[in-house]
Amino acid sequence: MDDVIARLKNGFIVSCQALENEPLHGASIMAAMARAAEEGGAAGIRANSPADISAIKDKCSLPVIGLYKKHYPDSDVYITPTIREVSDVVSAGADMVAIDSTFMSRPRNEKLEQLIAEIRKSFPQTLIMADISTFEEGVMAMELGADVVSTTMSGYTPHSPQIATPDYELVGKLAALARVPVFAEGRIWSLEECLRCYQMGAHAVVVGTAITRPQEIVKRFVTNIQAKMLES
């Protein structure tokens, strides 16, 4: 377990995900994306769904942070929300499982500590990444025994800062505690933003949309071009 975390130190992790309604959706496509990321020097991959995780593990030798997005009618949490999804992610071969560790409501009103305790009991060799949105959530996840804390959800919960840039302050405050490795993720679009996350103390940086979602990359170009044209 420690080997995986050490291997990711100062590493660049690529999130290879595509939703069902997106053009690149499909396990084989995500596996190819992960393989390309590996050839480019990525240290790890973040992937969604057992099918994608399994396909990526077949084609790529990098550590995989696995998650499984599932929506429950009684919950606002959707990133690997219950032990059922955790089991599916682990069975698919993930080296680390990412779970929503925010203060939002969970399925069947389950508490985060219950889920983490169940993971530790059922899958003691699996690393736990806590996806959080605020400093308080990060501290709670550390106290509950998460191996890694990631700023994945900052800006995506109603109680976290709604900003257009990466949450550098959150990365820095959590990293300063020096309790567990802190991963920076969310709205990282440039090399400069990525480097600043490391400077704030990030153990590793995760980038997804800016690399693996071409429709969003193109949209960003087009939107900025149109805005500039209107100014001239």
C-alpha positions as CSV (number, residue, x, y, z in Angstrom):
1,M,0.0,0.0,0.0
2,D,2.8,2.4,0.9
3,D,4.5,1.6,-2.3
4,V,1.6,2.9,-4.4
5,I,1.5,6.2,-2.4
6,A,5.3,6.6,-2.7
7,R,5.1,5.9,-6.4
8,L,2.6,8.7,-6.8
9,K,4.8,11.3,-5.0
10,N,5.1,14.4,-7.2
11,G,3.3,12.5,-9.8
12,F,0.9,13.6,-12.5
13,I,-2.3,11.6,-12.6
14,V,-4.7,11.5,-15.5
15,S,-8.4,11.1,-15.0
16,C,-9.8,9.0,-17.9
17,Q,-13.5,9.3,-17.7
18,A,-16.4,9.7,-20.2
19,L,-20.0,9.7,-19.3
20,E,-22.6,7.6,-21.1
21,N,-23.8,10.5,-23.2
22,E,-20.3,11.5,-24.3
23,P,-18.6,10.6,-27.6
24,L,-15.6,8.8,-26.0
25,H,-17.6,6.7,-23.7
26,G,-16.5,3.0,-23.7
27,A,-14.0,0.9,-21.8
28,S,-11.8,0.3,-24.8
29,I,-11.5,4.0,-25.5
30,M,-10.7,4.8,-21.9
31,A,-8.1,2.0,-21.9
32,A,-6.5,3.6,-25.0
33,M,-6.6,7.0,-23.3
34,A,-4.9,5.6,-20.2
35,R,-2.2,3.9,-22.3
36,A,-1.5,7.2,-24.0
37,A,-1.2,8.9,-20.7
38,E,1.2,6.2,-19.5
39,E,3.4,6.7,-22.6
40,G,3.4,10.5,-21.9
41,G,4.8,9.9,-18.4
42,A,1.7,9.9,-16.2
43,A,2.2,8.4,-12.7
44,G,-1.3,7.0,-12.3
45,I,-4.8,6.9,-13.7
46,R,-8.2,7.8,-12.2
47,A,-11.1,5.8,-13.7
48,N,-14.8,5.4,-13.3
49,S,-16.7,2.1,-13.5
50,P,-15.6,-1.6,-13.1
51,A,-15.6,-2.0,-16.9
52,D,-13.2,0.9,-17.5
53,I,-11.0,0.0,-14.6
54,S,-10.6,-3.6,-15.7
55,A,-9.9,-2.6,-19.3
56,I,-7.3,0.0,-18.2
57,K,-5.6,-2.5,-15.9
58,D,-5.3,-4.9,-18.9
59,K,-3.6,-2.2,-21.1
60,C,-1.8,0.0,-18.6
61,S,0.8,-0.8,-15.8
62,L,0.1,2.4,-13.8
63,P,-1.7,2.4,-10.4
64,V,-5.4,3.0,-10.9
65,I,-7.6,5.1,-8.6
66,G,-11.0,3.6,-9.1
67,L,-14.4,4.9,-8.5
68,Y,-18.0,4.0,-9.5
69,K,-20.5,6.8,-10.0
70,K,-24.0,5.7,-8.9
71,H,-27.0,7.8,-8.1
72,Y,-29.4,6.9,-5.3
73,P,-32.7,8.6,-4.9
74,D,-32.2,9.4,-1.2
75,S,-28.6,10.7,-1.6
76,D,-26.6,13.6,-3.0
77,V,-23.4,11.4,-2.9
78,Y,-22.6,9.6,-6.1
79,I,-18.8,8.8,-6.1
80,T,-18.6,5.2,-4.9
81,P,-21.4,5.8,-2.4
82,T,-21.8,2.4,-0.8
83,I,-19.8,-0.8,-0.1
84,R,-21.5,-2.4,-3.1
85,E,-19.7,0.0,-5.5
86,V,-16.5,-0.3,-3.5
87,S,-16.6,-4.1,-3.9
88,D,-17.1,-3.7,-7.7
89,V,-14.2,-1.3,-8.0
90,V,-11.9,-3.5,-6.0
91,S,-12.9,-6.6,-7.9
92,A,-12.1,-4.8,-11.2
93,G,-8.5,-4.4,-10.0
94,A,-8.2,-0.8,-8.6
95,D,-5.2,-0.1,-6.4
96,M,-7.1,2.7,-4.6
97,V,-10.8,3.4,-4.2
98,A,-12.1,7.0,-4.3
99,I,-15.1,7.7,-2.2
100,D,-17.2,10.8,-1.7
101,S,-16.3,12.0,1.8
102,T,-18.3,15.2,1.9
103,F,-21.0,16.2,4.3
104,M,-23.7,15.6,1.8
105,S,-26.4,13.0,2.5
106,R,-25.5,9.4,1.9
107,P,-27.7,6.4,0.8
108,R,-29.8,5.0,3.6
109,N,-28.4,7.8,5.8
110,E,-25.2,5.8,6.2
111,K,-22.4,7.6,7.9
112,L,-18.9,8.0,6.3
113,E,-17.3,6.3,9.3
114,Q,-19.5,3.2,8.7
115,L,-18.4,2.9,5.1
116,I,-14.7,3.4,5.8
117,A,-14.9,0.8,8.6
118,E,-16.6,-1.7,6.3
119,I,-13.9,-1.1,3.6
120,R,-11.2,-1.7,6.2
121,K,-12.8,-4.9,7.3
122,S,-13.7,-6.3,3.8
123,F,-10.8,-5.0,1.8
124,P,-7.9,-4.3,4.1
125,Q,-5.3,-4.1,1.3
126,T,-7.2,-1.4,-0.6
127,L,-6.1,2.2,-0.2
128,I,-8.9,4.8,0.4
129,M,-8.9,8.2,-1.2
130,A,-11.4,10.6,0.4
131,D,-12.8,13.1,-2.2
132,I,-13.6,16.2,-0.1
133,S,-14.8,19.8,-0.8
134,T,-13.8,21.7,2.4
135,F,-11.1,21.8,5.0
136,E,-13.4,20.4,7.7
137,E,-14.3,17.4,5.5
138,G,-10.6,16.8,4.8
139,V,-9.8,16.8,8.5
140,M,-12.7,14.5,9.2
141,A,-11.6,12.0,6.5
142,M,-8.1,12.0,8.0
143,E,-9.4,11.3,11.5
144,L,-11.5,8.4,10.0
145,G,-8.4,6.8,8.6
146,A,-8.4,7.7,4.9
147,D,-5.0,7.0,3.3
148,V,-5.2,10.0,0.9
149,V,-7.3,13.2,0.8
150,S,-8.2,14.8,-2.6
151,T,-9.8,18.2,-3.3
152,T,-11.9,16.6,-6.0
153,M,-15.3,18.0,-4.8
154,S,-14.3,21.6,-4.0
155,G,-16.7,23.7,-5.9
156,Y,-19.1,20.9,-6.6
157,T,-20.9,20.9,-3.3
158,P,-23.2,23.8,-2.2
159,H,-21.2,24.4,0.9
160,S,-17.7,24.7,-0.8
161,P,-16.2,27.8,-2.5
162,Q,-17.7,28.3,-5.9
163,I,-14.6,29.4,-7.8
164,A,-13.3,29.1,-11.4
165,T,-9.8,28.3,-10.4
166,P,-8.3,25.3,-8.5
167,D,-8.8,25.5,-4.7
168,Y,-5.1,26.3,-3.9
169,E,-6.0,27.4,-0.4
170,L,-7.7,24.1,0.4
171,V,-4.7,22.2,-0.9
172,G,-2.3,24.3,1.1
173,K,-4.2,24.1,4.4
174,L,-4.7,20.4,4.3
175,A,-1.1,19.7,3.2
176,A,0.2,21.9,6.0
177,L,-1.3,19.4,8.5
178,A,1.2,16.8,7.3
179,R,-1.0,14.0,8.3
180,V,-1.8,12.2,5.0
181,P,-0.9,12.9,1.4
182,V,-3.1,15.5,-0.3
183,F,-4.0,15.3,-3.9
184,A,-5.0,18.4,-5.9
185,E,-7.9,17.9,-8.3
186,G,-10.5,20.1,-9.9
187,R,-10.5,22.9,-12.6
188,I,-6.8,22.5,-13.3
189,W,-6.4,23.6,-16.9
190,S,-2.8,24.8,-17.3
191,L,0.8,23.8,-16.5
192,E,1.1,26.9,-14.3
193,E,-2.0,25.9,-12.3
194,C,-0.6,22.4,-11.9
195,L,2.8,23.6,-10.7
196,R,1.2,25.9,-8.2
197,C,-0.7,23.0,-6.7
198,Y,2.6,21.2,-6.1
199,Q,4.0,24.4,-4.6
200,M,1.0,24.5,-2.2
201,G,2.1,21.0,-1.0
202,A,0.2,18.6,-3.2
203,H,1.5,15.0,-3.1
204,A,0.2,14.5,-6.6
205,V,-2.0,16.4,-9.1
206,V,-5.0,14.9,-10.9
207,V,-6.1,16.4,-14.3
208,G,-9.0,15.1,-16.3
209,T,-11.2,17.4,-18.4
210,A,-8.2,19.5,-19.7
211,I,-6.7,16.3,-21.2
212,T,-9.4,13.6,-21.7
213,R,-12.6,15.5,-22.6
214,P,-12.1,16.9,-26.1
215,Q,-15.6,18.4,-26.3
216,E,-14.8,20.6,-23.2
217,I,-11.4,21.5,-24.5
218,V,-12.8,22.6,-27.9
219,K,-15.7,24.4,-26.1
220,R,-13.1,26.4,-24.1
221,F,-11.2,27.4,-27.2
222,V,-14.4,28.4,-29.1
223,T,-15.9,30.3,-26.2
224,N,-12.7,32.4,-25.7
225,I,-12.2,33.0,-29.4
226,Q,-15.8,34.2,-29.7
227,A,-15.3,36.5,-26.7
228,K,-12.2,38.0,-28.2
229,M,-13.9,38.5,-31.6
230,L,-16.7,40.4,-30.0
231,E,-14.1,42.7,-28.2
232,S,-12.4,43.6,-31.5
